[in-house]
């Protein structure tokens, strides 16, 4: 197949790269091995007919904050915001709620109100310029003094383990638990460096842009990107698995794959190959989707309005759960990340719900009972609402998307080492030693989430390298 540029893989990074190359006048061919475009943006009827479930990402804060998606200005995609961005239920006291308004959030934290505004609130006040800086790889950048100062303050706190940061900055059970729930998105041991940074950034995005969903399902965003590509003259093909780069006839190739797939696709220089072989994947997830006959019966009714719910209790409980997973053991009382799309989007055919917990990479354990027990802990009678359920462990997730190696939805361990070496140390880590070949998956900076920045950066490099 002949083209100016071939993009392999249609996750959000691959789709963004394809559209940007096409907008620059390149003849683009997008190849996807699965029967639908989207990668982590796919949706489907997993439980009952007419119930729309997201197979991967649902909450799209990064899509609104991302410079890549802001540049695209896609039409036909509507973001729906829940009344409450996130909630963190606790056993013996009211749930902690994260609102768009930082001051309203702070009011619910009592003695920690000032601490929230001075940490998470300060990050949010850095605005999109600060987010853009944090989404770039390490390197020399021209940064306005005000943004540089905010970034320095963020870095001083963000480099800390979440445990250290939570105990230094917050006094209450509520404040510490809320930070732990945010930081646990990193899928790291919360005693590890930079886990505070993950929590701070995610929490601040709730204030800066919100934690919205795509109305109708995440597939709508993927389909809009494919439609944009085709409107620009690009070609998009599903059901086509690329096994070797030699199959492709194009001066530019952009790969939305992880290092493991790249090693299989190409003959690489030995030194670069060894560096990729050292790339580490993170824990996997076990995911459950439910069709319910009504909303989750939360003990604290305020949780009903939250798009995202963190279940895991106190800082100490969440730390223990994530430490067990990081050590390669199954946590009997796991931290659970739950999303109730119906809080924001009534167009998905009824009360659909999903949740996952972290498990050791490649784990074969069935975590359905453990996850549902954590939900029942805060929503007694939940199981009585279940009409149907669908489960996916690491093996099923990887079978549906080879980039999810061992169930790792993050494209690789998000540790400090791999924050600066993702997948290798380089001022332009999207460029490979092969002329005209670029990587753009979540295994490249800035890592996981629906922001498209890996594809945006790879496309910009490709256009720069091929400019006359």
C-alpha positions in Angstrom: 0.0 0.0 0.0 1.5 3.3 -1.1 1.1 6.6 0.8 3.1 9.6 2.0 2.6 8.5 5.6 1.3 5.3 7.2 0.0 5.3 10.8 -0.2 1.9 12.4 -2.8 1.7 15.3 -5.8 3.9 15.9 -5.7 4.7 19.6 -6.0 8.4 20.4 -2.3 9.1 19.7 -2.4 7.3 16.3 -5.6 9.1 15.3 -4.2 12.5 16.2 -1.0 11.9 14.3 -3.0 10.8 11.2 -5.2 13.9 11.2 -2.3 16.3 11.7 -0.3 14.7 8.9 -3.3 14.8 6.6 -4.0 18.5 7.5 -0.4 19.2 6.4 -1.2 17.8 3.0 0.2 14.3 3.3 -1.6 11.3 1.8 -2.2 9.3 4.9 -3.1 5.6 5.3 -4.3 4.5 8.8 -4.2 0.8 9.5 -5.9 -0.8 12.5 -5.7 -4.5 13.3 -9.0 -4.6 15.2 -12.5 -4.5 13.6 -13.1 -1.0 15.0 -11.1 2.2 15.3 -10.3 3.8 18.6 -8.0 1.5 20.7 -8.7 2.8 24.2 -11.6 4.9 22.8 -13.9 2.1 21.8 -17.4 1.5 23.0 -19.8 -1.4 22.7 -22.7 -3.4 24.0 -20.9 -5.5 26.6 -23.9 -6.5 28.8 -27.4 -6.0 27.3 -28.6 -4.8 23.9 -28.7 -1.0 23.8 -26.4 -0.5 26.7 -23.4 1.5 25.6 -20.2 0.7 27.6 -16.7 2.2 27.1 -14.1 -0.6 26.7 -11.4 1.7 27.8 -11.3 5.4 28.7 -14.5 7.3 29.7 -13.4 10.4 31.6 -11.8 12.9 29.3 -10.1 15.6 31.4 -6.9 15.4 29.5 -8.6 15.7 26.2 -9.9 19.2 27.2 -6.5 20.2 28.6 -4.4 18.8 25.8 -2.7 21.2 23.3 -3.2 18.5 20.7 -7.0 18.3 20.9 -7.3 22.1 21.2 -5.4 22.4 18.0 -7.6 19.9 16.2 -10.9 21.8 17.2 -13.0 18.7 16.3 -16.6 19.1 15.3 -19.4 16.8 16.4 -18.0 15.8 19.8 -20.0 17.0 22.9 -18.5 16.7 26.3 -20.9 16.1 29.2 -20.0 17.1 32.7 -21.4 15.3 35.8 -22.7 17.5 38.7 -19.7 16.3 40.7 -16.3 15.6 39.1 -15.2 12.9 41.7 -16.3 11.5 45.0 -14.4 9.6 47.7 -16.7 7.8 50.1 -15.6 7.0 53.6 -17.0 4.5 56.2 -17.8 6.7 59.2 -18.3 10.1 57.7 -19.7 11.9 54.7 -18.0 11.4 51.3 -15.5 13.9 50.1 -16.5 15.6 46.9 -14.4 17.3 44.2 -16.4 20.1 42.4 -15.4 22.3 39.5 -15.1 25.1 42.0 -12.0 24.7 44.1 -13.4 26.7 47.0 -16.5 24.6 47.1 -14.3 21.6 47.2 -12.2 23.1 50.0 -15.2 23.9 52.1 -15.9 20.1 52.3 -12.4 19.5 53.8 -12.8 21.5 57.0 -9.4 22.1 58.5 -7.7 21.2 55.2 -9.5 23.8 53.1 -6.5 26.1 53.0 -4.2 23.2 52.2 -6.3 22.2 49.2 -6.3 25.7 47.8 -2.6 26.1 48.4 -1.7 22.8 46.6 -4.3 21.5 44.2 -5.8 25.0 43.8 -2.4 26.5 43.0 -1.8 23.9 40.3 -5.2 24.7 38.8 -4.4 28.4 38.9 -1.4 27.7 36.7 -3.9 27.1 33.9 -3.3 25.5 30.6 0.2 26.9 30.2 1.3 24.9 33.2 -0.4 21.7 31.9 1.2 22.1 28.5 4.6 22.4 30.2 4.0 19.2 32.3 3.0 17.3 29.2 6.3 18.0 27.5 9.3 15.8 27.9 12.4 17.0 29.8 14.4 19.4 27.9 15.2 23.1 27.4 12.0 25.1 26.9 11.3 28.8 26.8 8.8 29.3 29.6 7.2 32.6 30.8 8.6 33.4 34.3 5.2 33.0 36.0 4.6 29.6 34.5 8.2 28.6 35.4 7.6 29.6 39.0 4.4 27.6 39.2 6.1 24.6 37.6 8.9 24.8 40.1 6.4 24.8 43.0 4.5 21.9 41.4 7.8 20.0 41.0 8.8 20.5 44.6 5.6 18.8 45.8 5.0 16.5 42.8 8.4 14.7 43.1 7.4 13.5 46.5 5.8 10.1 47.3 2.0 10.6 47.7 2.3 9.3 51.3 4.8 12.0 52.2 2.9 14.8 50.5 -0.4 13.8 52.0 0.9 13.6 55.5 2.8 16.9 55.2 0.2 18.9 53.5 -3.1 17.6 55.0 -4.2 17.0 58.6 -7.6 15.3 58.1 -8.6 11.8 57.2 -10.6 13.3 54.3 -7.8 15.4 52.8 -5.3 12.5 53.0 -7.7 10.0 51.5 -8.7 12.3 48.7 -5.1 12.8 47.6 -4.4 9.0 47.9 -7.4 8.2 45.6 -6.1 10.7 43.0 -2.5 9.5 43.2 -3.5 5.9 42.9 -4.4 6.5 39.2 -0.7 6.3 38.7 -0.8 2.5 39.3 2.3 2.9 41.4 3.2 2.1 45.0 2.2 5.4 46.7 5.4 5.4 48.7 7.3 5.9 45.4 8.6 9.3 44.1 6.4 11.4 41.8 3.1 9.8 42.9 2.2 13.1 44.5 2.6 14.8 41.1 0.1 12.4 39.5 -2.5 13.2 42.2 -1.9 16.9 42.1 -2.3 17.2 38.3 -5.4 15.0 38.1 -7.1 16.8 40.9 -6.3 20.2 39.5 -7.8 19.2 36.1 -11.1 18.8 37.9 -11.0 22.5 38.7 -9.4 23.7 35.4 -11.4 21.8 32.8 -13.6 19.3 34.7 -13.8 15.5 34.4 -16.3 15.2 31.5 -17.4 12.2 29.4 -18.1 12.2 25.6 -21.8 12.1 25.1 -22.8 8.9 23.5 -19.6 7.0 24.4 -15.9 7.4 23.8 -16.3 5.8 20.4 -17.8 9.0 19.3 -14.5 10.8 19.7 -12.6 8.1 17.8 -15.2 8.1 15.0 -15.0 11.9 14.7 -11.2 11.7 14.3 -11.6 9.0 11.6 -14.2 11.2 9.8 -11.9 14.1 9.9 -9.1 12.1 8.4 -11.3 10.8 5.6 -12.6 14.3 4.9 -9.0 15.4 4.3 -8.5 12.6 1.7 -6.9 10.1 4.1 -7.7 6.4 4.0 -8.6 4.4 7.2 -8.7 0.6 7.2 -9.7 -1.9 10.0 -8.9 -5.6 10.2 -5.3 -5.1 8.8 -2.6 -6.3 11.1 0.9 -5.1 10.2 3.5 -7.8 11.0 6.6 -6.2 9.6 7.6 -2.7 8.6 8.8 -4.0 5.3 5.1 -4.4 4.3 4.7 -0.7 4.3 5.5 1.6 1.4 5.8 5.1 2.7 8.6 7.6 3.6 6.9 8.3 7.0 5.6 5.6 9.4 4.1 6.5 12.7 3.5 3.6 15.1 1.0 3.7 17.9 2.5 0.6 19.5 4.4 -0.2 22.6 8.1 -1.3 22.6 7.2 -5.0 22.7 5.3 -4.7 19.4 8.0 -2.5 17.8 10.6 -5.1 18.6 8.6 -7.6 16.6 7.9 -5.3 13.7 11.4 -4.1 12.9 15.1 -5.0 12.7 16.6 -2.4 15.1 20.1 -1.3 15.8 21.4 -3.5 18.7 22.0 -0.7 21.2 18.5 0.7 20.6 17.0 -2.8 20.8 18.6 -3.4 24.2 17.2 -0.1 25.5 13.7 -1.1 24.4 14.1 -4.5 25.9 14.7 -2.9 29.3 11.3 -1.1 29.1 9.1 -2.1 32.0 5.4 -2.6 32.0 3.2 -1.8 35.0 0.5 -3.5 36.8 -2.6 -4.7 35.0 -6.3 -4.1 35.7 -9.3 -6.2 36.2 -12.4 -4.5 34.8 -16.1 -5.1 35.4 -19.0 -3.6 33.4 -22.5 -3.7 34.8 -26.0 -3.1 33.5 -28.1 -1.9 36.4 -31.9 -1.5 36.9 -31.3 1.9 38.5 -28.6 4.1 40.1 -26.1 2.8 42.6 -27.7 3.0 46.1 -24.9 4.9 47.7 -25.1 5.2 51.5 -24.1 8.9 51.1 -26.6 10.2 48.4 -24.1 13.0 47.3 -22.0 10.3 45.6 -24.8 9.8 43.0 -23.8 12.9 41.2 -20.2 12.0 40.7 -18.9 10.8 37.4 -15.9 9.1 39.0 -15.8 7.5 42.4 -12.7 6.3 44.3 -13.3 3.4 46.6 -10.6 2.3 49.0 -11.1 4.2 52.3 -8.3 5.9 54.1 -4.9 6.9 52.9 -3.4 3.9 54.8 -5.8 1.4 53.2 -5.1 2.7 49.7 -1.4 2.7 50.3 -1.5 -0.9 51.5 -3.6 -2.0 48.4 -1.3 -0.4 45.9 1.8 -1.7 47.7 0.5 -5.2 47.5 -0.1 -4.9 43.7 3.3 -3.3 43.2 4.9 -6.3 45.0 3.2 -8.7 42.6 0.5 -9.8 45.0 -3.3 -9.7 44.8 -4.8 -7.2 47.2 -7.8 -8.7 49.1 -9.3 -5.3 49.6 -8.3 -3.4 46.4 -8.5 0.3 45.6 -11.3 0.5 43.1 -11.8 3.2 40.4 -15.4 3.4 39.4 -17.2 5.4 36.8 -21.0 6.0 36.6 -21.5 7.5 33.1 -25.2 8.0 33.7 -24.4 10.9 36.1 -23.4 13.0 33.1 -24.8 11.2 30.0 -28.3 9.8 29.9 -27.9 8.6 26.2 -26.2 5.3 26.9 -29.3 3.2 27.1 -29.7 3.0 30.8 -27.7 2.8 34.0 -24.4 1.4 32.9 -21.4 1.3 35.3 -17.8 0.2 35.2 -15.0 -0.3 37.7 -11.5 -1.7 37.8 -8.9 -2.5 40.3 -5.1 -2.9 39.9 -3.6 -6.4 39.7 -0.1 -7.7 39.1 0.8 -7.7 35.4 -0.7 -10.7 33.7 -2.7 -11.8 36.7 -5.3 -14.5 36.2 -7.2 -13.8 39.4 -10.9 -13.1 39.1 -11.4 -9.9 41.1 -15.2 -9.6 40.6 -16.1 -10.5 44.1 -13.5 -8.2 45.6 -14.6 -5.2 43.5 -18.3 -5.8 44.2 -17.5 -6.1 48.0 -15.8 -2.7 47.9 -18.9 -1.2 46.2 -21.3 -2.9 48.7 -19.2 -1.4 51.5 -20.3 2.1 50.5 -23.6 1.1 48.6 -25.4 -1.6 50.5 -27.8 -3.4 48.1 -25.7 -2.7 45.0 -25.7 -6.4 43.9 -29.6 -6.3 43.9 -29.4 -3.7 41.1 -27.3 -5.8 38.8 -29.0 -7.1 35.6 -25.9 -8.3 33.8 -22.1 -8.0 34.2 -19.1 -8.4 31.9 -15.6 -9.0 33.1 -12.2 -8.5 31.5 -8.9 -9.5 33.1 -5.4 -8.8 31.8 -5.5 -11.6 29.3 -8.8 -10.4 27.8 -7.7 -6.8 27.7 -4.5 -7.7 25.9 -6.4 -9.9 23.5 -8.6 -7.0 22.6 -5.7 -4.5 22.3 -2.1 -5.7 22.1 -0.9 -2.4 23.5 -2.4 -3.4 26.9 0.6 -5.7 27.7 -0.4 -7.9 30.7 -3.4 -5.7 31.2 -1.3 -2.6 31.6 -3.6 0.3 30.5 -0.8 2.8 31.0 1.5 1.8 28.2 4.3 1.0 30.7 5.3 1.6 34.3 4.9 5.3 35.2 7.8 5.3 37.6 10.3 8.2 37.9 12.9 6.3 35.8 10.4 5.8 33.0 9.2 9.3 33.3 12.5 10.6 32.0 13.2 7.5 29.9 10.0 6.7 27.9 10.7 4.5 26.1 14.4 5.7 25.9 16.2 8.8 27.1 16.2 11.3 24.2 15.3 14.9 23.7 12.9 13.6 21.0 11.9 10.1 22.2 9.2 9.7 19.5 12.0 9.5 16.8 13.5 6.1 16.3 16.9 5.2 14.7 15.0 4.0 11.6 14.7 6.9 9.1 11.2 8.2 8.8 9.9 5.9 11.6 8.3 7.3 14.7 6.7 6.0 17.9 3.6 7.7 19.4 1.9 5.4 21.8 1.4 5.8 25.6 4.9 4.3 25.9 6.2 7.7 24.8 5.9 11.0 26.6 3.8 12.2 28.3 2.4 8.7 28.9 -1.1 7.4 29.4 -4.5 9.2 29.1 -6.5 10.6 26.2 -4.5 13.6 25.3 -3.1 12.7 21.9 0.2 14.5 22.7 2.3 11.5 21.7 0.8 11.5 18.2 0.9 15.3 18.1 4.6 15.3 18.8 5.4 12.4 16.5 3.5 14.1 13.6 5.3 17.4 14.2 8.7 15.7 14.1 7.8 13.8 11.0 6.7 16.9 9.2 9.9 18.7 10.3 12.1 15.9 9.1 10.3 15.7 5.7 10.1 19.5 5.1 11.8 20.6 1.9 
